[in-house]
Structure formats: structure tokens, C-alpha cells
Amino acid sequence: MKTFIVLILSCASVFGADISIRVVTTVRTNDSGSITTMDVFTRDGQTNLVRYTSTKSGAVRIRIHRFYYHGLQSGEFVASPKSSGFTTEAGSPYSVSFEFWPSKDVRSAVIGSKDGVILDAFTCTNGVFYPADISAIRNANDIGGDVSKLLAPANVTNTTPGEFRNEVEQLIEKHQDK
């Protein structure tokens, strides 16, 4: 295989305000005309997503997304024109979850700690994952932390229905614009 091009892109303009995300793209072709693209995404210098895409005659043959956190692979999402699937890494200290659109297309992926903290997140458009902006991860953790406090057994059992309703309304108001 011959390497045609290696691009180092600063993706601040592509990914919005999150200047900590970088991508290195390598494109190779072989004698049969198959083109393989490898995109390595990093956040703050640590690899968090490696995407391989194989195409031939302009059609995607297979796309593989490998998700990482702190140097450890957490899972892999593989998609071809007729099917897709996900595998988690055995023994990983992290959880990986997916959100789907009503159409059953993948919307996002999240790497989390076992106690529910979002460590990294990825948006998905047309079957292609990209690292989410760090501000979205922070907002999600803020909301999740507030919901955890609200639904903690001690809070639920020691709060009157009126107080609980007031706390829910305050939570909704606090996070309404996020």
C-alpha cells in the first residue's frame, strides 16, 4: 500500500470552541483501488477515537470506530452497508453507552465511569462519530449530578411532596437553557 497523504489538522474551527481536539488523517490506497482512511482524534493530547473507513469506487465498505479513554480501548463500533455492531473491551473500567434516533440510527456514544460520570462523549452524523465539545460533557455532568442529588434515597424519603416538586421545578429552571 502506498501512503498518499498525511494531514494534520487543527480542528478548532470544525469542532467549535473546543480547541483541545486534534485529528490526524492518513489516507492509503492499494492496487485494487480500495481506499483506507484512518482518523486519529485526540483530546488534550490523549487519543479518544480512531476511525477507519474503507471505500471502493466511492462506496463505504466498512467503517470501524474505536473508542478510548486514558489510553485504554473501551469499545468498538463496526458498521458495513448491511449491518452494524458494538463490542466492549473485557475488563474495561469504563462503561460505553449509545443513544439512537427514532429511526434507529446512532445519535451519540458516551464513555462513562461505573458511577455515572461522563468522561468523554461523541456525536454521530450519518454513521460517523466525532468527539463532542467539552462544554457539552461538562453540562451533561452538571445536569446528571443535580438529578442524582434530587433522586438520592435520603432526599426522596426526607422531602415532602411539595418540597420535592419545588426542587424538580428549580432543577428544570436551572438547566432550561443548557
C-alpha positions in Angstrom: 0.0 0.0 0.0 1.1 3.5 -0.7 0.6 6.4 1.6 -0.8 9.3 -0.5 -1.3 11.9 2.1 -0.9 12.7 5.7 -2.8 15.6 7.0 -2.5 17.2 10.4 -5.5 19.4 11.0 -6.2 21.7 13.9 -9.9 21.2 14.3 -10.8 24.1 16.5 -12.9 25.7 13.7 -14.5 22.3 12.9 -15.4 21.4 16.4 -16.4 24.8 17.7 -14.8 26.3 20.7 -13.1 23.1 21.9 -9.5 23.8 20.9 -8.3 20.7 22.8 -9.4 18.3 20.0 -7.0 17.5 17.2 -7.2 15.0 14.3 -4.5 13.3 12.2 -5.8 11.8 9.0 -3.9 9.2 6.9 -5.2 8.0 3.5 -3.8 4.9 1.8 -4.8 3.1 -1.4 -3.9 -0.4 -2.7 -3.6 -1.9 -6.2 -7.3 -2.9 -6.3 -8.4 0.7 -5.8 -9.6 0.3 -2.2 -9.0 3.5 -0.2 -8.5 3.3 3.6 -8.7 6.4 5.7 -7.6 6.5 9.3 -8.6 9.4 11.5 -7.0 9.6 15.0 -8.7 12.1 17.3 -7.1 13.4 20.5 -8.4 15.5 23.3 -5.7 17.2 25.3 -3.1 15.0 23.7 -4.8 11.7 24.5 -6.3 9.5 21.8 -10.0 9.2 22.3 -11.2 8.0 18.9 -9.7 6.1 16.0 -11.9 5.8 12.9 -11.0 3.5 9.9 -13.1 3.9 6.8 -12.6 1.6 3.8 -14.1 2.7 0.5 -14.0 1.4 -3.1 -15.5 3.2 -6.1 -16.8 5.9 -3.8 -18.9 3.5 -1.7 -18.1 2.8 2.0 -17.3 -0.9 2.5 -16.7 -0.8 6.3 -16.3 1.8 9.0 -14.7 1.0 12.4 -14.7 3.3 15.3 -12.5 2.5 18.3 -13.3 4.5 21.5 -10.5 5.2 24.1 -10.2 6.8 27.5 -6.9 7.3 29.3 -5.1 5.1 26.8 -7.4 2.2 27.2 -9.7 1.0 24.4 -13.3 0.9 25.8 -15.2 -0.4 22.8 -15.5 -0.7 19.1 -18.4 0.2 16.8 -18.3 -1.5 13.4 -20.7 -0.7 10.5 -21.0 -2.0 7.0 -23.7 -1.2 4.4 -25.9 -4.1 5.7 -25.2 -4.3 9.4 -23.6 -2.8 12.5 -22.5 -3.9 15.9 -20.7 -2.9 19.0 -18.2 -4.7 21.3 -17.0 -3.6 24.7 -13.5 -4.4 25.9 -13.4 -7.1 28.5 -12.2 -5.8 31.9 -12.5 -2.1 30.9 -13.0 0.1 34.0 -15.4 2.3 31.8 -18.9 1.9 30.6 -19.9 2.7 27.0 -23.5 3.6 26.0 -25.2 4.7 22.9 -28.2 6.9 22.1 -30.3 6.2 19.0 -32.7 8.4 16.9 -36.3 7.2 16.5 -35.1 6.0 13.0 -32.8 3.6 14.9 -29.7 5.4 13.6 -26.9 6.1 16.1 -27.0 9.6 17.6 -24.2 9.5 20.1 -21.8 7.5 22.2 -20.7 8.1 25.8 -17.8 6.7 27.8 -18.6 6.9 31.5 -17.3 5.9 34.9 -19.0 3.0 36.6 -20.7 5.5 38.9 -22.3 7.5 36.1 -19.9 10.4 35.4 -19.5 11.2 31.7 -15.8 11.0 30.9 -16.0 11.5 27.1 -18.7 11.8 24.5 -19.1 11.5 20.8 -21.8 12.8 18.4 -22.7 10.8 15.3 -23.9 12.1 12.0 -24.7 9.7 9.1 -22.8 6.9 10.9 -19.7 8.9 11.5 -18.6 9.6 15.1 -16.8 12.8 16.2 -15.6 13.9 19.7 -18.2 16.1 21.4 -17.3 19.6 22.6 -16.0 19.6 26.2 -18.7 22.1 27.2 -21.4 19.6 26.3 -19.7 17.0 28.5 -19.5 19.4 31.4 -23.2 20.5 31.0 -24.3 16.8 30.9 -22.3 16.1 34.1 -23.8 19.1 35.8 -27.3 18.0 35.0 -26.6 14.4 35.9 -25.1 15.4 39.3 -28.1 17.5 40.1 -30.5 14.7 39.1 -28.5 12.2 41.2 -28.8 14.5 44.2 -32.5 15.0 43.6 -33.2 11.3 43.3 -30.9 10.2 46.1 -32.8 7.9 48.6 -32.2 10.3 51.5 -33.6 13.2 49.6 -36.6 11.4 48.3 -37.6 9.9 51.7 -36.8 13.1 53.8 -38.6 15.6 51.5 -42.3 16.4 51.4 -44.1 16.0 48.1 -44.4 19.8 47.9 -40.7 20.4 48.6 -39.8 17.7 46.1 -41.9 19.3 43.4 -40.3 22.6 44.1 -36.8 21.0 43.8 -37.8 19.5 40.4 -39.1 22.9 39.2 -35.8 24.5 40.3 -33.8 21.9 38.5 -35.7 22.4 35.3 -35.3 26.1 35.5 -31.6 25.9 36.3 -30.9 23.7 33.2 -33.5 25.0 30.9 -31.1 26.9 28.6 -28.3 24.3 28.6 
